[in-house]
């Protein structure tokens, strides 16, 4: 199976640098929870790709 990577999500607006550096959950900003890789984002009008992390808060908010 070929190694395919998804294109990064394009983000509009301002984002905390801690969230972009993977020091805080990208969704809720938590820093004191276990964080895991959540993909990549790029800010609109930029070419820098950021690897982001999550604490899993979005999965809890999603309907089953």
C-alpha angles and dihedrals in degrees: 000000000000119000102247123181126201119236113256118263112256112232125204122203134015122329128188112257089226089061092048092049092052094246093118137030107276092220105043105009096239114162101173097061131082107276127203135182114283105176135267136302136189125201114237112264091020134097097205112112116209125201107221134198136210138199091215096259094133092054089055091051094049119096115251 
